[in-house]
């Protein structure tokens, strides 16, 4: 797909961040848009920005949507085709973050992040795939993360969902290549992108004193790692679609961590543990008694 002019793109998580940046970039190229998010106000703001920054008129439809709801996603896909006549691209971009230890994480929080980050991608892919094939020229773009390539402590739920998106999308791409149906797929692995994901993430209390000093400081420190803006990320993603790339890395941090995981597929974990110890709060570990000696 070399041009987006006259095409129709469906984007989840379009109320802010990369979803909004993708919508604006596609609109400037004459692409019609079906935008979805749970944040209705953010969606309306995205629509306003499109109208004020786009010279050529494009059709924009909005849908308040929970991507973890399979029926809602299927209904939205059908509505997109009814409204626009066809759909050529789907960007399964909606995502959330969760920070917790494996031992301490609540099942409810795991179900929340899996429902959005993984099942949201599955629902969007399966709901739109028949319509993409019917268009004769379609593309699925699923957002994983650099942490779908590289794991870190305290983020097991997030890592699990992003590794799952990677495996799901790579398998999908191979199937589409075999089918030669006019549809392709790309998996996106952003590094630190300046979006609202940090402010909307959940940080469990069990992280305080283990890997972070406080929730407030952790959010501030995480945001310092966001070195790429959303507009640049959108530009890289659309270039990847044009070139029909299987994998798109965004940001120099993503390239560095990907290289580290490739060169040291097991040993990188020891490096992460070492770095985490240096950055973690200086605290005493619980004591235990052995042979009448008290040890730290």
MOLINTA-V315983 format. One record per residue. N is the residue number from 0. PHI is phi in whole degrees, -180 to 180 (NA if undefined). NEAR is the number of other ideal C-beta (glycine too) atoms within 8 Angstrom. Layout:
BEGIN
{{N:PHI:NEAR} {N:PHI:NEAR}}
END
This chain:
BEGIN
{{0:NA:12} {1:-89:3} {2:-133:7} {3:-105:11} {4:-64:7} {5:80:6} {6:-83:11} {7:-125:14} {8:-120:17} {9:-104:17} {10:-132:16} {11:-94:15} {12:66:14} {13:-88:16} {14:-80:15} {15:-166:11} {16:57:11} {17:-65:15} {18:-62:18} {19:-65:14} {20:-63:12} {21:-64:16} {22:-60:16} {23:-65:15} {24:-65:12} {25:-69:13} {26:-61:14} {27:-64:8} {28:-99:9} {29:84:9} {30:-92:14} {31:-78:11} {32:-132:17} {33:-117:17} {34:-111:17} {35:-136:16} {36:-173:16} {37:-78:7} {38:-92:9} {39:-67:10} {40:-64:7} {41:-62:12} {42:-61:16} {43:-64:9} {44:-66:9} {45:-62:16} {46:-62:11} {47:-62:8} {48:-63:10} {49:-63:14} {50:-64:8} {51:-84:6} {52:-115:8} {53:-113:11} {54:-78:2} {55:-82:5} {56:-70:4} {57:-128:11} {58:-84:8} {59:-126:13} {60:-116:11} {61:-119:10} {62:-145:10} {63:-76:9} {64:-150:12} {65:-104:6} {66:-67:15} {67:-76:9} {68:-92:9} {69:-61:9} {70:-65:6} {71:-63:9} {72:-68:14} {73:-65:10} {74:-65:8} {75:-66:14} {76:-61:14} {77:-65:8} {78:-68:11} {79:-60:15} {80:-68:11} {81:-64:6} {82:-78:9} {83:-106:12} {84:91:5} {85:-166:9} {86:-136:17} {87:-106:12} {88:-136:17} {89:-129:15} {90:-109:13} {91:-85:14} {92:-109:13} {93:-61:12} {94:-163:11} {95:-136:12} {96:-128:12} {97:-143:15} {98:-117:13} {99:-168:16} {100:-75:11} {101:-62:6} {102:-65:5} {103:-95:7} {104:-69:14} {105:-77:7} {106:-61:6} {107:-63:6} {108:-69:13} {109:-64:11} {110:-63:8} {111:-62:11} {112:-72:15} {113:-66:12} {114:-61:10} {115:-86:13} {116:-72:15} {117:-101:13} {118:-64:12} {119:-60:16} {120:-68:14} {121:-62:9} {122:-60:14} {123:-65:16} {124:-66:14} {125:-70:7} {126:-68:11} {127:-95:14} {128:-57:11} {129:-61:6} {130:-73:13} {131:-64:15} {132:-64:11} {133:-65:7} {134:-71:11} {135:85:6} {136:-158:7} {137:-130:16} {138:-150:13} {139:-103:17} {140:-122:14} {141:-109:16} {142:-91:13} {143:-96:13} {144:-172:12} {145:-60:14} {146:-85:11} {147:-97:13} {148:-118:12} {149:-147:10} {150:-93:8} {151:-145:9} {152:-72:7} {153:79:10} {154:-133:12} {155:-60:10} {156:-65:13} {157:-65:14} {158:-56:12} {159:-59:10} {160:-69:12} {161:-76:13} {162:-64:11} {163:-65:11} {164:-61:17} {165:-60:13} {166:-63:8} {167:-61:13} {168:-73:15} {169:-65:10} {170:-66:8} {171:-58:12} {172:-60:13} {173:-65:8} {174:-63:8} {175:-66:11} {176:-62:8} {177:-68:6} {178:-77:7} {179:49:5} {180:-101:6} {181:87:8} {182:-121:13} {183:-130:11} {184:-147:13} {185:-134:18} {186:-105:15} {187:-105:12} {188:-123:16} {189:-75:14} {190:-86:15} {191:-79:10} {192:-110:15} {193:-74:9} {194:-133:10} {195:-89:7} {196:-64:11} {197:-67:11} {198:-68:6} {199:-96:7} {200:-74:11} {201:-105:11} {202:-121:10} {203:-74:13} {204:-62:4} {205:-68:10} {206:-80:14} {207:-70:9} {208:87:6} {209:-99:10} {210:-118:9} {211:-132:15} {212:-81:7} {213:-158:7} {214:-62:9} {215:-62:6} {216:-67:9} {217:-62:13} {218:-63:12} {219:-65:8} {220:-67:9} {221:-62:9} {222:-66:9} {223:-66:6} {224:-84:8} {225:-84:11} {226:-103:9} {227:-118:14} {228:-84:7} {229:-65:13} {230:-64:9} {231:-66:9} {232:-61:15} {233:-61:13} {234:-60:9} {235:-65:10} {236:-63:16} {237:-67:12} {238:-63:8} {239:-63:11} {240:-65:13} {241:-59:8} {242:-89:6} {243:55:7} {244:-73:8} {245:-77:7} {246:-133:7} {247:-124:11} {248:-99:10} {249:-125:14} {250:98:14} {251:-65:7} {252:-65:12} {253:-66:14} {254:-65:10} {255:-66:8} {256:-68:12} {257:-63:13} {258:-64:8} {259:-62:11} {260:-68:11} {261:-71:6} {262:-77:7} {263:-130:8} {264:-61:7} {265:-111:5} {266:-67:7} {267:-60:12} {268:-63:8} {269:-65:7} {270:-65:10} {271:-65:11} {272:-62:9} {273:-60:8} {274:-65:8} {275:-65:11} {276:-63:7} {277:-69:6} {278:-92:6} {279:-72:9} {280:-59:8} {281:-83:3} {282:-141:5} {283:-85:5} {284:-79:5} {285:-59:4} {286:-89:8} {287:-143:5} {288:-109:7} {289:-141:5} {290:53:3} {291:66:3} {292:-109:6} {293:-97:4} {294:-119:7} {295:-89:4}}
END
